Amino acid sequence: MVFQVRFSKSRQSAFTLVELLVVIAIIGMLVALLIPAVQSAREAARLMQCKSHLRSIGLASIMHHDALQAFPPARLRARNDFGENACENTQASWLVRILPYLEEGNAANDWQLYSEFEANASDLREYSPEVFVCPTRRRLTEAVIPSETIEQELFYPCGCSYTEQVKLTSGAVGDYGANHGDFTGGSYNNAKAYWRGGNGTGVIISSRPRCGATGPVDWMDKIRMKDIVDGTSNTALAGEMHVPETRLSQYPENGPMYNGKDLTAFARIGGEGVPLARGPSDVSVPIIGFGSWHPGVCPFVLADGSVDAIDNYVDTQVLQSLCRRNDDYELETTTRPTGGVR
């Protein structure tokens, strides 16, 4: 028997150029659809982390209240420059006072609360716990500004301005500010100004110091739970501070957060004349206002420890009510802050 073996030439299959281009186009379209979804998921995670930070800050402030029978003062500030209780300088802000309740006892123990900010060691001034930083804005390693001398423009009530040199001492910067209240009393240099000691309408406010022989030894204007007559679930305790994207880690919008001299470094107000910022590119809101870099919302922690994300377009009267601990207090917010906040 004779076997015949036939060899057939197999045909090799391959993509044509047109088919390859179609596949590449489809992959490109899928990637284009996927990237926004991934970015949205990442931002949702960052917003959740930001809310967690604010919750921790709120609970630490409440624990401070439970331990000392008062919320921490935003800073020490006299009601007028040359009268009684004018012994304040650059003593530590409220963020130093809550460190022990954020499991940062080692750093807190080394701080000299009633000494000048500049008298504390640089490693304390420049130390920033992760809980003070919003992950949408920056990395933790970017939360420090160096010592430098800058020029700042300030405004007189007449609207005219002048320039002064400001010497900055290095320090950590943060993204969360105390609720100091609203614009009641105005921002001009008088005893009724909202930034003066005891005048704030919020929960964590500037307080007049109790002076000893060599300087402050305590604070006078102590805000307690009973003073929040609108209810702790209806009153903000702290929120994310408005810092324009072009002014991140720059004075005065985002100065050293432990330096009690500069209110805009660690506190904010809200309401008539001071709405929420619409986003990081918004430069229409005064530097003392709240605002976040999260799309559409600004997170706040309330005085009961709960956290909420407030719509950026919330009515200013609603925001004002959120920022005031007592809405029955006579409103005097007739003008808009223009600068010169101390």
GUMI-731449 format. One record per residue (C-alpha): y, z, x; residue number from 0; residue in one letter. Coordinates in steps of 0.02 Angstrom, whole numbers, plus 32768, in hexadecimal, padded with zeros to 4 digits. Example, Ala and Ser with C-alpha at 12.3 -4.5 7.8 and 13.67 -1.06 7.14 Angstrom:
! residues 2
- 7F1F	8186	8267	0	A
- 7FCB	8165	82AC	1	S
! end
This chain:
! residues 342
- 8000	8000	8000	0	M
- 80A7	7FD0	8041	1	V
- 813C	8040	801A	2	F
- 81E6	7FF4	8019	3	Q
- 8278	8064	803D	4	V
- 831D	802B	7FFD	5	R
- 83BD	8071	8045	6	F
- 8453	806D	7FD3	7	S
- 8503	8081	8013	8	K
- 854D	8119	7FB9	9	S
- 85FE	8110	7F7C	10	R
- 866F	81A1	7FB7	11	Q
- 86E6	81E7	7F35	12	S
- 8798	821F	7F62	13	A
- 8841	8248	7F13	14	F
- 88BB	81BD	7F08	15	T
- 896E	81DC	7F3D	16	L
- 89A7	81DD	7E88	17	V
- 8924	825E	7E58	18	E
- 8956	82CC	7EEA	19	L
- 8A0D	82C4	7EB9	20	L
- 89E3	82F2	7E06	21	V
- 897F	838B	7E40	22	V
- 8A0E	83C2	7EB2	23	I
- 8A89	83AE	7E22	24	A
- 8A1B	8418	7DAF	25	I
- 8A0B	84A1	7E32	26	I
- 8AC7	849F	7E4C	27	G
- 8AE5	84B2	7D92	28	M
- 8A6A	8543	7D88	29	L
- 8ABD	859A	7E1B	30	V
- 8B69	857F	7DCE	31	A
- 8B2B	85D0	7D2E	32	L
- 8AD6	865E	7D8A	33	L
- 8B65	8694	7DFE	34	I
- 8BDA	86D2	7D73	35	P
- 8B49	8732	7D26	36	A
- 8B21	8783	7DCD	37	V
- 8BD8	87AC	7DEC	38	Q
- 8BE7	87F4	7D3D	39	S
- 8B4E	8861	7D58	40	A
- 8B92	889E	7DFF	41	R
- 8C3B	88C8	7DB1	42	E
- 8BE5	8923	7D22	43	A
- 8B8A	898B	7DA4	44	A
- 8C2C	89AE	7E01	45	R
- 8C83	89E2	7D60	46	L
- 8BF2	8A57	7D3A	47	M
- 8C03	8AA2	7DE9	48	Q
- 8CBF	8AB3	7DD0	49	C
- 8CA1	8B11	7D2E	50	K
- 8C25	8B81	7D88	51	S
- 8CA9	8BAA	7E0B	52	H
- 8D27	8BD7	7D84	53	L
- 8CA7	8C42	7D2A	54	R
- 8C88	8CA3	7DCB	55	S
- 8D43	8CB8	7DE6	56	I
- 8D58	8CF4	7D33	57	G
- 8CCA	8D71	7D3D	58	L
- 8D0D	8DB1	7DE4	59	A
- 8DB8	8DCD	7D95	60	S
- 8D69	8E29	7D03	61	I
- 8D06	8E96	7D7C	62	M
- 8DAA	8EBB	7DD6	63	H
- 8DF0	8EF1	7D2D	64	H
- 8D5A	8F60	7D0B	65	D
- 8D65	8FB1	7DB7	66	A
- 8E22	8FCA	7DBF	67	L
- 8E4F	8FC7	7D07	68	Q
- 8EBC	8F2C	7D1A	69	A
- 8EB2	8E75	7D43	70	F
- 8EEA	8E4E	7DF4	71	P
- 8FA3	8E26	7E0D	72	P
- 8FC2	8D70	7E39	73	A
- 9031	8DB3	7EC5	74	R
- 90B6	8E37	7EE5	75	L
- 9167	8E02	7EB6	76	R
- 9203	8E66	7E8D	77	A
- 9267	8E43	7DF0	78	R
- 9303	8E28	7E59	79	N
- 9317	8E14	7F13	80	D
- 937F	8EAC	7F41	81	F
- 9358	8F2D	7EBC	82	G
- 92CE	8FA9	7E9F	83	E
- 921C	8F74	7ECF	84	N
- 9257	8EEC	7F45	85	A
- 91DF	8F1A	7FD1	86	C
- 916D	8E84	7FBC	87	E
- 915B	8DFA	803B	88	N
- 90C3	8D88	8051	89	T
- 903A	8E02	8021	90	Q
- 8F91	8DBB	7FEC	91	A
- 8F7D	8D5E	7F48	92	S
- 8F02	8D89	7EBE	93	W
- 8E7B	8D1E	7F0D	94	L
- 8E67	8D9D	7F99	95	V
- 8E58	8E2B	7F1B	96	R
- 8DC2	8DDC	7EC3	97	I
- 8D61	8DB6	7F63	98	L
- 8CFA	8E58	7F58	99	P
- 8CBB	8E20	7EAC	100	Y
- 8C88	8D75	7EED	101	L
- 8C0D	8DBE	7F6B	102	E
- 8C8F	8DA6	7FF4	103	E
- 8C9E	8E5D	8021	104	G
- 8CA1	8E41	80DD	105	N
- 8D3B	8DD4	80D4	106	A
- 8D8E	8E45	8053	107	A
- 8D77	8EE1	80BE	108	N
- 8DD7	8E93	814E	109	D
- 8E6D	8E5E	80E7	110	W
- 8F08	8ECC	80EB	111	Q
- 8F3F	8EBC	8035	112	L
- 8FEB	8F07	804A	113	Y
- 9015	8EBA	80F3	114	S
- 9064	8E11	8107	115	E
- 8FF5	8D78	80F8	116	F
- 9022	8D45	81A9	117	E
- 8FE8	8DED	81EF	118	A
- 8F33	8DC8	81BF	119	N
- 8EC0	8D70	823B	120	A
- 8EB5	8CB3	8233	121	S
- 8DFA	8CB7	820C	122	D
- 8E23	8D1A	816D	123	L
- 8EB7	8CAD	813B	124	R
- 8E53	8C0D	8155	125	E
- 8DB1	8C48	8104	126	Y
- 8D89	8BF2	805F	127	S
- 8CF0	8C1E	7FF8	128	P
- 8CA2	8B88	7FA4	129	E
- 8CCC	8BD3	7EFA	130	V
- 8D87	8BAF	7F16	131	F
- 8D6F	8AF4	7F32	132	V
- 8D58	8A6A	7EB1	133	C
- 8CD0	89F1	7EEE	134	P
- 8D26	895C	7E9A	135	T
- 8DC0	8973	7F06	136	R
- 8D83	899E	7FB2	137	R
- 8CFE	89E2	8025	138	R
- 8D04	8A97	805A	139	L
- 8D2F	8A65	810D	140	T
- 8DCF	8A13	80CD	141	E
- 8E12	8AB2	807E	142	A
- 8E83	8AEE	810B	143	V
- 8F34	8ABE	813D	144	I
- 8F7B	8AE3	81EB	145	P
- 9016	8B42	821F	146	S
- 90B0	8AD3	821A	147	E
- 9169	8ACB	81F2	148	T
- 919D	8A59	8161	149	I
- 9238	8A31	80FC	150	E
- 9239	8A59	8042	151	Q
- 92B4	8A1E	7FBD	152	E
- 92EE	8AA5	7F43	153	L
- 935D	8A94	7EAA	154	F
- 93F3	8AF5	7E69	155	Y
- 9409	8B0F	7DAC	156	P
- 948F	8A88	7DB0	157	C
- 940B	8A08	7DE0	158	G
- 944A	89F0	7E91	159	C
- 93D2	8A14	7F1F	160	S
- 93CB	8A55	7FCF	161	Y
- 934B	8A51	805A	162	T
- 9304	8AE5	80B8	163	E
- 9288	8AF2	8145	164	Q
- 91E6	8B4D	811C	165	V
- 9175	8B92	81A3	166	K
- 90C1	8B90	8168	167	L
- 9038	8BFE	81AF	168	T
- 8F8B	8BB1	81AB	169	S
- 8F1B	8BDD	811A	170	G
- 8E95	8BA2	80A2	171	A
- 8EC6	8B40	8008	172	V
- 8E6F	8B45	7F5F	173	G
- 8E64	8AE9	7EBA	174	D
- 8E67	8B74	7E38	175	Y
- 8F02	8BD0	7DFE	176	G
- 8F23	8C6D	7D99	177	A
- 8F6B	8C5A	7CEA	178	N
- 901A	8C9D	7D05	179	H
- 9051	8C73	7C53	180	G
- 90D7	8BF8	7C1C	181	D
- 918B	8BCA	7C46	182	F
- 91D8	8C5D	7BE9	183	T
- 9270	8C9A	7C49	184	G
- 928B	8BF7	7CA6	185	G
- 9278	8BDB	7D60	186	S
- 9329	8BFD	7D9A	187	Y
- 934F	8C89	7E12	188	N
- 936F	8D17	7D98	189	N
- 9318	8DB6	7D5F	190	A
- 92CC	8D5F	7CC5	191	K
- 9278	8CD0	7D24	192	A
- 91BF	8CC1	7CFB	193	Y
- 918D	8CCD	7DB3	194	W
- 91E1	8D77	7DC9	195	R
- 917B	8E17	7DCC	196	G
- 913C	8E4B	7D21	197	G
- 9184	8DB5	7CC3	198	N
- 90EA	8D46	7CB7	199	G
- 909F	8D2D	7C0B	200	T
- 8FEF	8D07	7C48	201	G
- 8F60	8D75	7C83	202	V
- 8F71	8D73	7D41	203	I
- 902C	8D7F	7D62	204	I
- 90A8	8DAA	7DEB	205	S
- 90BD	8E66	7DEE	206	S
- 9143	8ED9	7E30	207	R
- 9105	8F3B	7EC6	208	P
- 9102	8FF7	7ECA	209	R
- 915A	901B	7F6D	210	C
- 912D	90A0	7FEC	211	G
- 9184	90D5	808C	212	A
- 914E	903B	80ED	213	T
- 9130	8FBB	8064	214	G
- 90C7	8F9C	7FC8	215	P
- 903B	9015	7F9E	216	V
- 900C	8FDC	7EED	217	D
- 9048	8F6B	7E61	218	W
- 90A1	8F99	7DC0	219	M
- 908B	8F14	7D3A	220	D
- 8FD3	8F27	7D12	221	K
- 8F89	8EB2	7C91	222	I
- 8EF4	8EFB	7C36	223	R
- 8E7C	8EBA	7BB4	224	M
- 8EE0	8F12	7B2B	225	K
- 8F79	8EAC	7B5C	226	D
- 8F22	8E09	7B2F	227	I
- 8F4A	8E1A	7A77	228	V
- 8F1F	8D63	7A51	229	D
- 8E6A	8D8A	7A7F	230	G
- 8E11	8D6F	7B24	231	T
- 8DB4	8CD7	7ADE	232	S
- 8E5B	8C84	7AB4	233	N
- 8EB8	8CA4	7B56	234	T
- 8EA1	8C4D	7BFE	235	A
- 8E82	8CB5	7C98	236	L
- 8E82	8C29	7D1B	237	A
- 8E71	8B6E	7D24	238	G
- 8E73	8ADA	7D98	239	E
- 8F1D	8ABD	7DE7	240	M
- 8F78	8A17	7DDE	241	H
- 8F85	89CD	7E8D	242	V
- 8FB4	8914	7E99	243	P
- 8F3A	88B0	7F03	244	E
- 8FC4	8887	7F7F	245	T
- 8FEE	8940	7F98	246	R
- 8F43	898D	7FB3	247	L
- 8F4A	8A1D	8031	248	S
- 9007	8A0D	8040	249	Q
- 9091	8A8A	801D	250	Y
- 90D3	8AB6	7F9D	251	P
- 9058	8A65	7F24	252	E
- 8FBF	8AA6	7F81	253	N
- 8FF1	8B2A	8000	254	G
- 8F8E	8BBB	804B	255	P
- 8F3C	8C10	7FB5	256	M
- 8F3C	8CC1	7FFD	257	Y
- 8FF7	8CC2	8025	258	N
- 904A	8D26	7F9B	259	G
- 90F5	8CDA	7FBB	260	K
- 90CF	8C2F	7F71	261	D
- 909E	8C3A	7EB9	262	L
- 906D	8B82	7EAC	263	T
- 8FE3	8B9E	7F2C	264	A
- 8F7C	8C0C	7EB6	265	F
- 8FC4	8C0F	7E06	266	A
- 8FFD	8B9A	7D7A	267	R
- 9054	8B9C	7CD0	268	I
- 9041	8B2C	7C37	269	G
- 9096	8AFF	7B94	270	G
- 913B	8AB2	7B60	271	E
- 9182	8A54	7BF6	272	G
- 90E1	8A6B	7C59	273	V
- 9053	8A05	7C0C	274	P
- 8FA9	89E9	7C5A	275	L
- 8FA9	8961	7CDE	276	A
- 8F52	88C2	7CA5	277	R
- 8EF7	88AC	7D4A	278	G
- 8F0A	88AD	7E07	279	P
- 8F8C	8820	7E06	280	S
- 8FFF	8877	7D88	281	D
- 90A2	88A9	7DDC	282	V
- 9102	88CC	7D3B	283	S
- 90C3	897E	7D29	284	V
- 9120	8A0A	7D85	285	P
- 90C4	8A4F	7E1D	286	I
- 90A9	8AF4	7DC0	287	I
- 903A	8AA1	7D3B	288	G
- 8F7E	8A9C	7D20	289	F
- 8F17	89FE	7D35	290	G
- 8E74	89BE	7D7E	291	S
- 8E28	8924	7DCF	292	W
- 8D9A	8922	7D4F	293	H
- 8DAA	888E	7CD7	294	P
- 8E00	88C1	7C35	295	G
- 8DF1	897F	7C3F	296	V
- 8E2D	8A19	7C9C	297	C
- 8DB4	8AAD	7CA7	298	P
- 8DEF	8B5F	7C84	299	F
- 8D9C	8C09	7C86	300	V
- 8DD3	8C79	7BF8	301	L
- 8DF5	8D33	7BFF	302	A
- 8D4A	8D59	7BB5	303	D
- 8CF2	8CFC	7C43	304	G
- 8CC5	8C60	7BE0	305	S
- 8CF2	8BB3	7C22	306	V
- 8D38	8B1F	7BC3	307	D
- 8D73	8A70	7BF0	308	A
- 8E1B	8A4C	7B9E	309	I
- 8E4D	899A	7B73	310	D
- 8ED8	8959	7BE4	311	N
- 8F3B	8921	7B4B	312	Y
- 8F36	89CA	7AF4	313	V
- 8FD6	89F2	7A94	314	D
- 904F	8A55	7B00	315	T
- 9063	8ADB	7A79	316	Q
- 8FA7	8AF4	7A76	317	V
- 8FA7	8AFF	7B34	318	L
- 9036	8B7B	7B2D	319	Q
- 8FD4	8BE7	7AB3	320	S
- 8F3E	8BE0	7B28	321	L
- 8FA9	8C18	7BBB	322	C
- 9004	8CA7	7B62	323	R
- 8FAF	8D4E	7B4A	324	R
- 9025	8D78	7ABA	325	N
- 906A	8CEA	7A51	326	D
- 90D7	8D60	79ED	327	D
- 9148	8D74	7A84	328	Y
- 91EF	8D1A	7A6C	329	E
- 91E8	8C6C	7AB8	330	L
- 9273	8C38	7B2D	331	E
- 9229	8B97	7B72	332	T
- 92BC	8B22	7B5B	333	T
- 92BD	8AC1	7BFE	334	T
- 9244	8A78	7C79	335	R
- 9220	8ABD	7D27	336	P
- 9275	8A53	7DAB	337	T
- 9248	8AAC	7E4C	338	G
- 9276	8B44	7EB2	339	G
- 91E1	8BAB	7E78	340	V
- 91CF	8C45	7EE6	341	R
! end
